[in-house]
């Protein structure tokens, strides 16, 4: 899968059913090249994203990548930075 395809998918938290937003960026380990986490801006009802608030979702917390969505299993407060 290409990164541009991943960016078009909605990120959904399996624990709450909430839509967190769309993938903005990825964080890599420079030594191994492995993906460490997905970076998703926190969506608000008024704006597309809140200034400076992002979910850093560890790669191991991805449950499934489907056609339209990425399902994750996270505690939102722990991933919000």
PATI-100970 format. One record per atom (N, C-alpha, C, O, CB): residue in three letters; residue number from 1; atom name; y negated, z, x negated. Coordinates in nm, 2 decimals, padded with zeros to 4 digits, always signed. Glycine has a CB too. Layout:
+-----+-----+------+--------+--------+--------+
: res :   n : atom :      y :      z :      x :
+-----+-----+------+--------+--------+--------+
: ala : NUM :   CA :      Y :      Z :      X :
...
+-----+-----+------+--------+--------+--------+
//
This chain:
+-----+-----+------+--------+--------+--------+
: res :   n : atom :      y :      z :      x :
+-----+-----+------+--------+--------+--------+
: unk :   1 :    N : +00.12 : +00.00 : -00.08 :
: unk :   1 :   CA : +00.00 : +00.00 : +00.00 :
: unk :   1 :    C : -00.12 : +00.00 : -00.09 :
: unk :   1 :    O : -00.13 : +00.07 : -00.19 :
: unk :   1 :   CB : +00.00 : +00.12 : +00.10 :
: unk :   2 :    N : -00.22 : -00.08 : -00.05 :
: unk :   2 :   CA : -00.35 : -00.08 : -00.12 :
: unk :   2 :    C : -00.44 : +00.03 : -00.07 :
: unk :   2 :    O : -00.43 : +00.07 : +00.04 :
: unk :   2 :   CB : -00.42 : -00.22 : -00.11 :
: unk :   3 :    N : -00.53 : +00.07 : -00.16 :
: unk :   3 :   CA : -00.62 : +00.18 : -00.13 :
: unk :   3 :    C : -00.71 : +00.14 : -00.01 :
: unk :   3 :    O : -00.74 : +00.22 : +00.08 :
: unk :   3 :   CB : -00.71 : +00.21 : -00.25 :
: unk :   4 :    N : -00.75 : +00.01 : +00.00 :
: unk :   4 :   CA : -00.84 : -00.03 : +00.11 :
: unk :   4 :    C : -00.76 : -00.02 : +00.24 :
: unk :   4 :    O : -00.83 : +00.01 : +00.35 :
: unk :   4 :   CB : -00.88 : -00.18 : +00.09 :
: unk :   5 :    N : -00.63 : -00.04 : +00.24 :
: unk :   5 :   CA : -00.55 : -00.02 : +00.37 :
: unk :   5 :    C : -00.55 : +00.13 : +00.40 :
: unk :   5 :    O : -00.55 : +00.17 : +00.52 :
: unk :   5 :   CB : -00.41 : -00.07 : +00.35 :
: unk :   6 :    N : -00.54 : +00.22 : +00.30 :
: unk :   6 :   CA : -00.53 : +00.36 : +00.33 :
: unk :   6 :    C : -00.66 : +00.41 : +00.38 :
: unk :   6 :    O : -00.67 : +00.50 : +00.47 :
: unk :   6 :   CB : -00.50 : +00.44 : +00.20 :
: unk :   7 :    N : -00.78 : +00.35 : +00.34 :
: unk :   7 :   CA : -00.91 : +00.40 : +00.39 :
: unk :   7 :    C : -00.93 : +00.37 : +00.53 :
: unk :   7 :    O : -01.02 : +00.43 : +00.59 :
: unk :   7 :   CB : -01.01 : +00.33 : +00.31 :
: unk :   8 :    N : -00.86 : +00.28 : +00.59 :
: unk :   8 :   CA : -00.87 : +00.24 : +00.73 :
: unk :   8 :    C : -00.80 : +00.33 : +00.83 :
: unk :   8 :    O : -00.81 : +00.32 : +00.95 :
: unk :   8 :   CB : -00.83 : +00.10 : +00.76 :
: unk :   9 :    N : -00.72 : +00.42 : +00.77 :
: unk :   9 :   CA : -00.63 : +00.51 : +00.85 :
: unk :   9 :    C : -00.70 : +00.64 : +00.88 :
: unk :   9 :    O : -00.77 : +00.70 : +00.80 :
: unk :   9 :   CB : -00.50 : +00.54 : +00.78 :
: unk :  10 :    N : -00.68 : +00.69 : +01.01 :
: unk :  10 :   CA : -00.73 : +00.82 : +01.05 :
: unk :  10 :    C : -00.63 : +00.93 : +00.99 :
: unk :  10 :    O : -00.51 : +00.91 : +00.98 :
: unk :  10 :   CB : -00.73 : +00.84 : +01.20 :
: unk :  11 :    N : -00.69 : +01.04 : +00.94 :
: unk :  11 :   CA : -00.62 : +01.15 : +00.89 :
: unk :  11 :    C : -00.61 : +01.26 : +01.00 :
: unk :  11 :    O : -00.71 : +01.31 : +01.05 :
: unk :  11 :   CB : -00.68 : +01.21 : +00.76 :
: unk :  12 :    N : -00.49 : +01.29 : +01.04 :
: unk :  12 :   CA : -00.46 : +01.39 : +01.15 :
: unk :  12 :    C : -00.39 : +01.51 : +01.10 :
: unk :  12 :    O : -00.29 : +01.49 : +01.02 :
: unk :  12 :   CB : -00.38 : +01.32 : +01.27 :
: unk :  13 :    N : -00.43 : +01.63 : +01.13 :
: unk :  13 :   CA : -00.37 : +01.75 : +01.09 :
: unk :  13 :    C : -00.26 : +01.78 : +01.20 :
: unk :  13 :    O : -00.28 : +01.80 : +01.31 :
: unk :  13 :   CB : -00.47 : +01.87 : +01.09 :
: unk :  14 :    N : -00.13 : +01.78 : +01.15 :
: unk :  14 :   CA : -00.02 : +01.81 : +01.24 :
: unk :  14 :    C : -00.02 : +01.95 : +01.30 :
: unk :  14 :    O : +00.03 : +01.97 : +01.41 :
: unk :  14 :   CB : +00.11 : +01.80 : +01.16 :
: unk :  15 :    N : -00.08 : +02.05 : +01.23 :
: unk :  15 :   CA : -00.08 : +02.19 : +01.28 :
: unk :  15 :    C : -00.17 : +02.20 : +01.40 :
: unk :  15 :    O : -00.14 : +02.27 : +01.50 :
: unk :  15 :   CB : -00.14 : +02.28 : +01.17 :
: unk :  16 :    N : -00.28 : +02.13 : +01.41 :
: unk :  16 :   CA : -00.38 : +02.14 : +01.52 :
: unk :  16 :    C : -00.39 : +02.02 : +01.60 :
: unk :  16 :    O : -00.44 : +02.03 : +01.72 :
: unk :  16 :   CB : -00.51 : +02.18 : +01.46 :
: unk :  17 :    N : -00.35 : +01.90 : +01.55 :
: unk :  17 :   CA : -00.37 : +01.78 : +01.62 :
: unk :  17 :    C : -00.51 : +01.72 : +01.61 :
: unk :  17 :    O : -00.54 : +01.62 : +01.67 :
: unk :  17 :   CB : -00.34 : +01.80 : +01.77 :
: unk :  18 :    N : -00.59 : +01.79 : +01.52 :
: unk :  18 :   CA : -00.73 : +01.74 : +01.50 :
: unk :  18 :    C : -00.74 : +01.62 : +01.41 :
: unk :  18 :    O : -00.67 : +01.61 : +01.31 :
: unk :  18 :   CB : -00.82 : +01.86 : +01.45 :
: unk :  19 :    N : -00.83 : +01.53 : +01.44 :
: unk :  19 :   CA : -00.86 : +01.42 : +01.35 :
: unk :  19 :    C : -00.96 : +01.47 : +01.25 :
: unk :  19 :    O : -01.07 : +01.52 : +01.28 :
: unk :  19 :   CB : -00.92 : +01.30 : +01.43 :
: unk :  20 :    N : -00.92 : +01.47 : +01.12 :
: unk :  20 :   CA : -01.01 : +01.52 : +01.02 :
: unk :  20 :    C : -01.11 : +01.41 : +00.97 :
: unk :  20 :    O : -01.22 : +01.45 : +00.92 :
: unk :  20 :   CB : -00.92 : +01.56 : +00.90 :
: unk :  21 :    N : -01.08 : +01.29 : +00.98 :
: unk :  21 :   CA : -01.16 : +01.18 : +00.94 :
: unk :  21 :    C : -01.08 : +01.07 : +00.87 :
: unk :  21 :    O : -00.96 : +01.06 : +00.90 :
: unk :  21 :   CB : -01.27 : +01.23 : +00.84 :
: unk :  22 :    N : -01.14 : +00.99 : +00.79 :
: unk :  22 :   CA : -01.07 : +00.88 : +00.72 :
: unk :  22 :    C : -01.08 : +00.91 : +00.57 :
: unk :  22 :    O : -01.17 : +00.98 : +00.52 :
: unk :  22 :   CB : -01.14 : +00.74 : +00.75 :
: unk :  23 :    N : -00.98 : +00.86 : +00.50 :
: unk :  23 :   CA : -00.98 : +00.87 : +00.35 :
: unk :  23 :    C : -01.10 : +00.81 : +00.29 :
: unk :  23 :    O : -01.13 : +00.69 : +00.31 :
: unk :  23 :   CB : -00.85 : +00.81 : +00.29 :
: unk :  24 :    N : -01.17 : +00.89 : +00.21 :
: unk :  24 :   CA : -01.29 : +00.84 : +00.13 :
: unk :  24 :    C : -01.25 : +00.80 : -00.01 :
: unk :  24 :    O : -01.29 : +00.70 : -00.06 :
: unk :  24 :   CB : -01.40 : +00.94 : +00.13 :
: unk :  25 :    N : -01.16 : +00.88 : -00.07 :
: unk :  25 :   CA : -01.13 : +00.86 : -00.21 :
: unk :  25 :    C : -01.00 : +00.94 : -00.24 :
: unk :  25 :    O : -00.95 : +01.01 : -00.16 :
: unk :  25 :   CB : -01.24 : +00.92 : -00.30 :
: unk :  26 :    N : -00.95 : +00.91 : -00.36 :
: unk :  26 :   CA : -00.83 : +00.98 : -00.41 :
: unk :  26 :    C : -00.86 : +01.05 : -00.54 :
: unk :  26 :    O : -00.95 : +01.00 : -00.62 :
: unk :  26 :   CB : -00.71 : +00.87 : -00.43 :
: unk :  27 :    N : -00.79 : +01.15 : -00.57 :
: unk :  27 :   CA : -00.80 : +01.22 : -00.70 :
: unk :  27 :    C : -00.67 : +01.20 : -00.78 :
: unk :  27 :    O : -00.56 : +01.23 : -00.73 :
: unk :  27 :   CB : -00.84 : +01.37 : -00.68 :
: unk :  28 :    N : -00.68 : +01.15 : -00.90 :
: unk :  28 :   CA : -00.57 : +01.12 : -00.98 :
: unk :  28 :    C : -00.56 : +01.22 : -01.10 :
: unk :  28 :    O : -00.65 : +01.27 : -01.14 :
: unk :  28 :   CB : -00.57 : +00.98 : -01.04 :
: unk :  29 :    N : -00.43 : +01.23 : -01.15 :
: unk :  29 :   CA : -00.41 : +01.30 : -01.28 :
: unk :  29 :    C : -00.43 : +01.20 : -01.39 :
: unk :  29 :    O : -00.35 : +01.10 : -01.39 :
: unk :  29 :   CB : -00.27 : +01.37 : -01.28 :
: unk :  30 :    N : -00.52 : +01.21 : -01.47 :
: unk :  30 :   CA : -00.55 : +01.11 : -01.57 :
: unk :  30 :    C : -00.43 : +01.09 : -01.67 :
: unk :  30 :    O : -00.42 : +00.98 : -01.73 :
: unk :  30 :   CB : -00.67 : +01.14 : -01.65 :
: unk :  31 :    N : -00.35 : +01.19 : -01.69 :
: unk :  31 :   CA : -00.24 : +01.17 : -01.79 :
: unk :  31 :    C : -00.12 : +01.10 : -01.73 :
: unk :  31 :    O : -00.07 : +01.01 : -01.80 :
: unk :  31 :   CB : -00.20 : +01.31 : -01.83 :
: unk :  32 :    N : -00.09 : +01.13 : -01.61 :
: unk :  32 :   CA : +00.03 : +01.07 : -01.55 :
: unk :  32 :    C : +00.00 : +00.95 : -01.45 :
: unk :  32 :    O : +00.08 : +00.87 : -01.42 :
: unk :  32 :   CB : +00.11 : +01.17 : -01.47 :
: unk :  33 :    N : -00.13 : +00.95 : -01.40 :
: unk :  33 :   CA : -00.16 : +00.85 : -01.30 :
: unk :  33 :    C : -00.12 : +00.88 : -01.16 :
: unk :  33 :    O : -00.14 : +00.80 : -01.07 :
: unk :  33 :   CB : -00.11 : +00.72 : -01.34 :
: unk :  34 :    N : -00.06 : +01.00 : -01.14 :
: unk :  34 :   CA : -00.02 : +01.04 : -01.01 :
: unk :  34 :    C : -00.13 : +01.08 : -00.92 :
: unk :  34 :    O : -00.23 : +01.13 : -00.97 :
: unk :  34 :   CB : +00.09 : +01.15 : -01.02 :
: unk :  35 :    N : -00.12 : +01.05 : -00.79 :
: unk :  35 :   CA : -00.22 : +01.10 : -00.69 :
: unk :  35 :    C : -00.21 : +01.25 : -00.67 :
: unk :  35 :    O : -00.10 : +01.30 : -00.64 :
: unk :  35 :   CB : -00.21 : +01.02 : -00.56 :
: unk :  36 :    N : -00.32 : +01.32 : -00.69 :
: unk :  36 :   CA : -00.32 : +01.47 : -00.67 :
: unk :  36 :    C : -00.36 : +01.50 : -00.53 :
: unk :  36 :    O : -00.30 : +01.59 : -00.47 :
: unk :  36 :   CB : -00.41 : +01.53 : -00.77 :
: unk :  37 :    N : -00.46 : +01.43 : -00.48 :
: unk :  37 :   CA : -00.51 : +01.47 : -00.34 :
: unk :  37 :    C : -00.59 : +01.35 : -00.28 :
: unk :  37 :    O : -00.64 : +01.26 : -00.35 :
: unk :  37 :   CB : -00.59 : +01.59 : -00.34 :
: unk :  38 :    N : -00.59 : +01.36 : -00.14 :
: unk :  38 :   CA : -00.68 : +01.27 : -00.07 :
: unk :  38 :    C : -00.81 : +01.34 : -00.05 :
: unk :  38 :    O : -00.81 : +01.46 : -00.02 :
: unk :  38 :   CB : -00.61 : +01.23 : +00.07 :
: unk :  39 :    N : -00.92 : +01.27 : -00.05 :
: unk :  39 :   CA : -01.05 : +01.33 : -00.03 :
: unk :  39 :    C : -01.10 : +01.27 : +00.11 :
: unk :  39 :    O : -01.12 : +01.15 : +00.12 :
: unk :  39 :   CB : -01.15 : +01.30 : -00.15 :
: unk :  40 :    N : -01.13 : +01.36 : +00.20 :
: unk :  40 :   CA : -01.17 : +01.32 : +00.34 :
: unk :  40 :    C : -01.29 : +01.39 : +00.37 :
: unk :  40 :    O : -01.29 : +01.51 : +00.37 :
: unk :  40 :   CB : -01.05 : +01.34 : +00.44 :
: unk :  41 :    N : -01.40 : +01.32 : +00.41 :
: unk :  41 :   CA : -01.52 : +01.39 : +00.45 :
: unk :  41 :    C : -01.50 : +01.46 : +00.58 :
: unk :  41 :    O : -01.44 : +01.40 : +00.67 :
: unk :  41 :   CB : -01.64 : +01.29 : +00.46 :
: unk :  42 :    N : -01.56 : +01.58 : +00.60 :
: unk :  42 :   CA : -01.55 : +01.65 : +00.72 :
: unk :  42 :    C : -01.63 : +01.58 : +00.83 :
: unk :  42 :    O : -01.75 : +01.57 : +00.81 :
: unk :  42 :   CB : -01.59 : +01.80 : +00.71 :
: unk :  43 :    N : -01.57 : +01.54 : +00.93 :
: unk :  43 :   CA : -01.64 : +01.47 : +01.04 :
: unk :  43 :    C : -01.70 : +01.57 : +01.14 :
: unk :  43 :    O : -01.65 : +01.68 : +01.16 :
: unk :  43 :   CB : -01.54 : +01.38 : +01.12 :
: unk :  44 :    N : -01.82 : +01.53 : +01.19 :
: unk :  44 :   CA : -01.89 : +01.62 : +01.29 :
: unk :  44 :    C : -01.91 : +01.53 : +01.41 :
: unk :  44 :    O : -01.90 : +01.41 : +01.40 :
: unk :  44 :   CB : -02.02 : +01.68 : +01.23 :
: unk :  45 :    N : -01.95 : +01.59 : +01.52 :
: unk :  45 :   CA : -01.97 : +01.51 : +01.64 :
: unk :  45 :    C : -02.10 : +01.43 : +01.64 :
: unk :  45 :    O : -02.12 : +01.33 : +01.70 :
: unk :  45 :   CB : -01.97 : +01.60 : +01.76 :
: unk :  46 :    N : -02.20 : +01.48 : +01.56 :
: unk :  46 :   CA : -02.33 : +01.42 : +01.56 :
: unk :  46 :    C : -02.34 : +01.32 : +01.45 :
: unk :  46 :    O : -02.39 : +01.20 : +01.47 :
: unk :  46 :   CB : -02.44 : +01.53 : +01.53 :
: unk :  47 :    N : -02.29 : +01.35 : +01.33 :
: unk :  47 :   CA : -02.30 : +01.26 : +01.21 :
: unk :  47 :    C : -02.16 : +01.21 : +01.18 :
: unk :  47 :    O : -02.06 : +01.27 : +01.22 :
: unk :  47 :   CB : -02.36 : +01.33 : +01.10 :
: unk :  48 :    N : -02.15 : +01.11 : +01.10 :
: unk :  48 :   CA : -02.02 : +01.06 : +01.05 :
: unk :  48 :    C : -01.95 : +01.16 : +00.96 :
: unk :  48 :    O : -01.83 : +01.18 : +00.97 :
: unk :  48 :   CB : -02.04 : +00.93 : +00.98 :
: unk :  49 :    N : -02.03 : +01.23 : +00.88 :
: unk :  49 :   CA : -01.97 : +01.34 : +00.80 :
: unk :  49 :    C : -02.08 : +01.43 : +00.76 :
: unk :  49 :    O : -02.20 : +01.40 : +00.76 :
: unk :  49 :   CB : -01.91 : +01.28 : +00.67 :
: unk :  50 :    N : -02.04 : +01.56 : +00.74 :
: unk :  50 :   CA : -02.14 : +01.66 : +00.71 :
: unk :  50 :    C : -02.17 : +01.65 : +00.56 :
: unk :  50 :    O : -02.08 : +01.63 : +00.48 :
: unk :  50 :   CB : -02.09 : +01.80 : +00.75 :
: unk :  51 :    N : -02.29 : +01.67 : +00.52 :
: unk :  51 :   CA : -02.33 : +01.66 : +00.38 :
: unk :  51 :    C : -02.26 : +01.76 : +00.30 :
: unk :  51 :    O : -02.27 : +01.88 : +00.32 :
: unk :  51 :   CB : -02.48 : +01.68 : +00.37 :
: unk :  52 :    N : -02.19 : +01.71 : +00.20 :
: unk :  52 :   CA : -02.13 : +01.80 : +00.10 :
: unk :  52 :    C : -02.00 : +01.87 : +00.14 :
: unk :  52 :    O : -01.94 : +01.94 : +00.06 :
: unk :  52 :   CB : -02.22 : +01.90 : +00.06 :
: unk :  53 :    N : -01.95 : +01.84 : +00.26 :
: unk :  53 :   CA : -01.82 : +01.91 : +00.30 :
: unk :  53 :    C : -01.71 : +01.80 : +00.30 :
: unk :  53 :    O : -01.72 : +01.70 : +00.37 :
: unk :  53 :   CB : -01.84 : +01.97 : +00.44 :
: unk :  54 :    N : -01.60 : +01.83 : +00.22 :
: unk :  54 :   CA : -01.49 : +01.74 : +00.21 :
: unk :  54 :    C : -01.36 : +01.82 : +00.22 :
: unk :  54 :    O : -01.35 : +01.93 : +00.17 :
: unk :  54 :   CB : -01.50 : +01.66 : +00.08 :
: unk :  55 :    N : -01.26 : +01.76 : +00.28 :
: unk :  55 :   CA : -01.12 : +01.81 : +00.27 :
: unk :  55 :    C : -01.06 : +01.75 : +00.14 :
: unk :  55 :    O : -01.06 : +01.63 : +00.13 :
: unk :  55 :   CB : -01.04 : +01.78 : +00.40 :
: unk :  56 :    N : -01.00 : +01.84 : +00.06 :
: unk :  56 :   CA : -00.92 : +01.80 : -00.06 :
: unk :  56 :    C : -00.78 : +01.83 : -00.02 :
: unk :  56 :    O : -00.73 : +01.94 : -00.03 :
: unk :  56 :   CB : -00.97 : +01.87 : -00.19 :
: unk :  57 :    N : -00.71 : +01.72 : +00.03 :
: unk :  57 :   CA : -00.57 : +01.74 : +00.08 :
: unk :  57 :    C : -00.47 : +01.71 : -00.03 :
: unk :  57 :    O : -00.46 : +01.59 : -00.07 :
: unk :  57 :   CB : -00.55 : +01.65 : +00.21 :
: unk :  58 :    N : -00.39 : +01.81 : -00.07 :
: unk :  58 :   CA : -00.29 : +01.78 : -00.17 :
: unk :  58 :    C : -00.19 : +01.68 : -00.13 :
: unk :  58 :    O : -00.15 : +01.68 : -00.01 :
: unk :  58 :   CB : -00.22 : +01.91 : -00.21 :
: unk :  59 :    N : -00.15 : +01.59 : -00.22 :
: unk :  59 :   CA : -00.06 : +01.48 : -00.19 :
: unk :  59 :    C : +00.07 : +01.54 : -00.13 :
: unk :  59 :    O : +00.13 : +01.47 : -00.04 :
: unk :  59 :   CB : -00.03 : +01.40 : -00.32 :
: unk :  60 :    N : +00.12 : +01.65 : -00.18 :
: unk :  60 :   CA : +00.24 : +01.71 : -00.12 :
: unk :  60 :    C : +00.23 : +01.75 : +00.02 :
: unk :  60 :    O : +00.33 : +01.78 : +00.08 :
: unk :  60 :   CB : +00.29 : +01.83 : -00.21 :
: unk :  61 :    N : +00.11 : +01.76 : +00.08 :
: unk :  61 :   CA : +00.09 : +01.80 : +00.21 :
: unk :  61 :    C : +00.09 : +01.69 : +00.31 :
: unk :  61 :    O : +00.07 : +01.71 : +00.43 :
: unk :  61 :   CB : -00.04 : +01.88 : +00.23 :
: unk :  62 :    N : +00.10 : +01.56 : +00.26 :
: unk :  62 :   CA : +00.11 : +01.45 : +00.35 :
: unk :  62 :    C : +00.25 : +01.45 : +00.41 :
: unk :  62 :    O : +00.35 : +01.45 : +00.34 :
: unk :  62 :   CB : +00.09 : +01.31 : +00.27 :
: unk :  63 :    N : +00.26 : +01.44 : +00.54 :
: unk :  63 :   CA : +00.39 : +01.44 : +00.61 :
: unk :  63 :    C : +00.44 : +01.30 : +00.63 :
: unk :  63 :    O : +00.55 : +01.27 : +00.60 :
: unk :  63 :   CB : +00.37 : +01.51 : +00.75 :
: unk :  64 :    N : +00.35 : +01.21 : +00.67 :
: unk :  64 :   CA : +00.39 : +01.07 : +00.69 :
: unk :  64 :    C : +00.26 : +00.98 : +00.69 :
: unk :  64 :    O : +00.16 : +01.02 : +00.74 :
: unk :  64 :   CB : +00.46 : +01.05 : +00.83 :
: unk :  65 :    N : +00.28 : +00.86 : +00.64 :
: unk :  65 :   CA : +00.18 : +00.76 : +00.64 :
: unk :  65 :    C : +00.23 : +00.65 : +00.74 :
: unk :  65 :    O : +00.32 : +00.58 : +00.71 :
: unk :  65 :   CB : +00.14 : +00.70 : +00.50 :
: unk :  66 :    N : +00.16 : +00.64 : +00.85 :
: unk :  66 :   CA : +00.20 : +00.54 : +00.95 :
: unk :  66 :    C : +00.11 : +00.42 : +00.95 :
: unk :  66 :    O : +00.03 : +00.40 : +00.86 :
: unk :  66 :   CB : +00.20 : +00.60 : +01.09 :
: unk :  67 :    N : +00.13 : +00.33 : +01.05 :
: unk :  67 :   CA : +00.05 : +00.21 : +01.07 :
: unk :  67 :    C : -00.10 : +00.24 : +01.08 :
: unk :  67 :    O : -00.18 : +00.17 : +01.02 :
: unk :  67 :   CB : +00.10 : +00.13 : +01.19 :
: unk :  68 :    N : -00.14 : +00.34 : +01.16 :
: unk :  68 :   CA : -00.28 : +00.37 : +01.19 :
: unk :  68 :    C : -00.32 : +00.50 : +01.14 :
: unk :  68 :    O : -00.45 : +00.53 : +01.13 :
: unk :  68 :   CB : -00.30 : +00.36 : +01.33 :
: unk :  69 :    N : -00.23 : +00.59 : +01.11 :
: unk :  69 :   CA : -00.27 : +00.73 : +01.07 :
: unk :  69 :    C : -00.20 : +00.78 : +00.95 :
: unk :  69 :    O : -00.09 : +00.73 : +00.91 :
: unk :  69 :   CB : -00.24 : +00.82 : +01.19 :
: unk :  70 :    N : -00.26 : +00.89 : +00.89 :
: unk :  70 :   CA : -00.19 : +00.97 : +00.79 :
: unk :  70 :    C : -00.18 : +01.11 : +00.85 :
: unk :  70 :    O : -00.28 : +01.17 : +00.88 :
: unk :  70 :   CB : -00.28 : +00.96 : +00.65 :
: unk :  71 :    N : -00.05 : +01.15 : +00.86 :
: unk :  71 :   CA : -00.03 : +01.29 : +00.91 :
: unk :  71 :    C : -00.02 : +01.38 : +00.80 :
: unk :  71 :    O : +00.05 : +01.36 : +00.70 :
: unk :  71 :   CB : +00.10 : +01.29 : +01.00 :
: unk :  72 :    N : -00.10 : +01.49 : +00.81 :
: unk :  72 :   CA : -00.09 : +01.60 : +00.70 :
: unk :  72 :    C : -00.07 : +01.73 : +00.77 :
: unk :  72 :    O : -00.09 : +01.75 : +00.89 :
: unk :  72 :   CB : -00.23 : +01.60 : +00.63 :
: unk :  73 :    N : -00.01 : +01.82 : +00.69 :
: unk :  73 :   CA : +00.01 : +01.96 : +00.74 :
: unk :  73 :    C : -00.06 : +02.06 : +00.65 :
: unk :  73 :    O : -00.02 : +02.09 : +00.54 :
: unk :  73 :   CB : +00.17 : +01.99 : +00.73 :
: unk :  74 :    N : -00.19 : +02.09 : +00.69 :
: unk :  74 :   CA : -00.27 : +02.18 : +00.61 :
: unk :  74 :    C : -00.33 : +02.29 : +00.69 :
: unk :  74 :    O : -00.34 : +02.28 : +00.82 :
: unk :  74 :   CB : -00.38 : +02.09 : +00.55 :
: unk :  75 :    N : -00.38 : +02.39 : +00.62 :
: unk :  75 :   CA : -00.47 : +02.49 : +00.68 :
: unk :  75 :    C : -00.61 : +02.45 : +00.64 :
: unk :  75 :    O : -00.64 : +02.45 : +00.52 :
: unk :  75 :   CB : -00.43 : +02.64 : +00.63 :
: unk :  76 :    N : -00.69 : +02.40 : +00.74 :
: unk :  76 :   CA : -00.81 : +02.34 : +00.71 :
: unk :  76 :    C : -00.91 : +02.42 : +00.62 :
: unk :  76 :    O : -00.97 : +02.36 : +00.53 :
: unk :  76 :   CB : -00.88 : +02.30 : +00.84 :
: unk :  77 :    N : -00.92 : +02.55 : +00.64 :
: unk :  77 :   CA : -01.01 : +02.63 : +00.57 :
: unk :  77 :    C : -00.97 : +02.63 : +00.42 :
: unk :  77 :    O : -01.06 : +02.64 : +00.33 :
: unk :  77 :   CB : -01.00 : +02.78 : +00.62 :
: unk :  78 :    N : -00.84 : +02.62 : +00.39 :
: unk :  78 :   CA : -00.80 : +02.62 : +00.25 :
: unk :  78 :    C : -00.83 : +02.49 : +00.17 :
: unk :  78 :    O : -00.85 : +02.49 : +00.05 :
: unk :  78 :   CB : -00.65 : +02.65 : +00.24 :
: unk :  79 :    N : -00.84 : +02.38 : +00.25 :
: unk :  79 :   CA : -00.87 : +02.25 : +00.19 :
: unk :  79 :    C : -01.01 : +02.21 : +00.19 :
: unk :  79 :    O : -01.05 : +02.11 : +00.13 :
: unk :  79 :   CB : -00.78 : +02.15 : +00.26 :
: unk :  80 :    N : -01.10 : +02.28 : +00.26 :
: unk :  80 :   CA : -01.24 : +02.24 : +00.28 :
: unk :  80 :    C : -01.32 : +02.29 : +00.16 :
: unk :  80 :    O : -01.32 : +02.41 : +00.13 :
: unk :  80 :   CB : -01.29 : +02.30 : +00.41 :
: unk :  81 :    N : -01.39 : +02.20 : +00.10 :
: unk :  81 :   CA : -01.47 : +02.24 : -00.02 :
: unk :  81 :    C : -01.61 : +02.18 : -00.01 :
: unk :  81 :    O : -01.69 : +02.20 : -00.09 :
: unk :  81 :   CB : -01.41 : +02.20 : -00.15 :
+-----+-----+------+--------+--------+--------+
//
